[in-house]
Amino acid sequence: MILRFWQKSQPARRTLIFASSTHVWSDLFFALYAPLLPLIKEDLDLTFTEVALLKSVYAGASAVLQVPVGFIAERVGEFWLLIGGNIWVAVGLICMALAPGFALLLGFTFVGGLGGGTQHPLASSIVSRAYEDKGRATAVGTVNFAGDLGKLLSPVLALVIAVNYGWRLTMLVIGVAAIVYMIMTVLIRRSIDIDRPDSPDSRGSQDSTGTISAGYITLSVVGFLDSATRAAALTFIPFILEDKGFSISEIFSMLILLLIGGAAGKYLCGRLSERYGTIELIWITKGIAAGLLTLTIYTPLTLIGPLMIVLGITLNGTSSVLYSSVAEMVPNARRSRMYGFFYTTNESGSFAAPLFYGLIADIFSVRVSMVIMGILTAVILPVSLPLKIYLGRNKAWESS
């Protein structure tokens, strides 16, 4: 049945399925650290700063190769880079599982994280290209949503495996399973219609300067702040819950709810951005997130579950709006590289934020970190306002 569905699928849909499946694995790799951090901290006797350093190095390493692979993909295509990058990270997870101490764990975290640089720019590029005529925002939102399925699996697997067998076996199992899946995907390579980008057209190359570059820079700044909030929240919410008296199993359960909300937010905001404005969705999602981050400290235990779902929607939903907006600002043939620059900017926020908030947690407390996180999340609102001008101009350019 699955094979018949695959064979009858349109080329664009096959591209979407392929990009979505690799995104599930990629985000599972990188979300796996969050639920395992309390176990790693206890096992290796780490400080909050060391815990944050692991998370920051993992996210930061994934940004290193995003720009180079964008340029390489314009010449060789995306398929092998996407498969190879996921296998790279999977091998890194296996090495992390075998690391005897913090120093080697940190080293393997960096080396393994480098492979994550292929996923986001290339998947977004090929899907935006496959759905150039219509449904682009929904398709990009679907790929983004698929990544959150991987994030959702991370606390589920931690609950099933890590609670009983430890964080090392969890990483080992995920790494081996991913390698097997990627090898199986190679076997159906011929049925996946993934072409290289077209050559730049004169309209795109001529008009991709000036207002478009200014809008792209503004969008990248918003993406940086959005990713910073998301990475920091995922890193420290488990410790807030621990501080409120939750057990490890209960923390994993709350993370599952957070990630369910995140997956729903990415999909819904991708669809809503076809109808409503980018600025409006940014203000709604990030405005609510700014308030809820602080409320996690004071919310009664019975209301934490619903709060996690809403917080997940608002933390993650913004990203689908931003990712689809990149395609409005750059021509078809340059999307791989420009998505590479955009995601690198985003990952810079993911790298810096956990370390910044980890230092605050060590000096003051985790609760103070969450309050400051909420305040800085609200900064996204005024920063995003100029996008209204740039997106309006670019839509006029696309229709001309």
C-alpha positions, 0 to 999 in steps of 0.5 A: 500500500505504501509503495503504491501510494509512493508510485502514484504520487506527483513529483512535487509530492515525492520531493515533499515526502523525501524532504520531510522524512529527512527532516524528521530524522535531523530534528530528532537528532538535535532535539534528543539532547534536551530530554537527555540533558538532566540525565547527562548532567547527573551522570557526568556531574556537570554545571548548568554552564557545561550543560548549556555548552553541550546544547550550544555546541551541537546547535552551533556546529550544525550552522558551520556548513550550511552556507558551503552546502548551499553553494555545493548543492547548486552544482551537484543537487541536494539528494546526496548532501541530505542523505550524507549529512544525516548519516554523518550526524547519526555516526556522531550520536554513536560516538557520543554514546561511547564518550567516557567523559565531558571533554570527549562528549563535547568533541563528538558533539561538535563533530557530529553536529557539523552534519546537520548543516545540510538539512534545513537549507537544502530541504527548504530550497527543493520544496520551495522550488517544487511548489513554485506555482502554488501552495509554497507556504503550506509545503514549506510549513509541512516540511517544518512540521515534519521536523517537529515530529522528530522533536516529538519523538525525542522525549517519547524515546527518552521516556521509553529507552533512557529512563530504563537504560540510560542516555547512552543506549538511547543515542546508540539506538537512534544513530544505528536506526538512522543509518539503516533508514538512510541506506534504504532511502538510497535504494529508491533514489531513482523515483525521487524527482529532485533536479538542480536549480534552474540558472538565474533569470535576469529579473531575479539577479537584477532585482535581488539587490536593494530592497530585497537584500534589506528585507532579507537582512531584517528577516534574518535578524528576526530569525536569529531572535526567534531561534534564540528563544526556541533553543533557550526554552527547550534547554531550560524548561526541563530544569524549571519543571524539575525545580517545580518538583516534577519527576524525570518521567513527568518532565518527559511527558511535559516535553511531549506536550510542548513538542505536540504544540510546536508541531501543530504550530508549525503546520497551522502557521504555514497554512495561515501564512497563505491567507494572513500577513507575516507581521500579524502572525509573528506578533501573535505567536511571539507576543504570547510566547513572551508572556508564557515563558515567564508564566511557566515559573508561576503556573500551578502544576495542574495547568502546566500541561495546557500551558506547554501545548500553547507555548509550543504553538507560539514558540515554533509556529513563527518559523514556518512563516519566516522560512516561506518568506525567504523564498519571496525575497530571493530568486529560484536559482539562489535559494540553496545558498540564501537559505544556507545564510538564513539558517546559519543566522538562525543557528547562531541564535541557537548557539548563543542563547543557551550559553547566555541563559546558562551563565545567568542560571549559574549566577542567579537562578533558572527562574531569573533566566526564564524571566529575562528570556520572556523580556528578550522574546518581546524584542522580536515584535518591534524588530519585525515591523519593517518586514511589512514594507519589504514583503509588500514590495517583493510580492509586487516584484513577483507579480510583475 
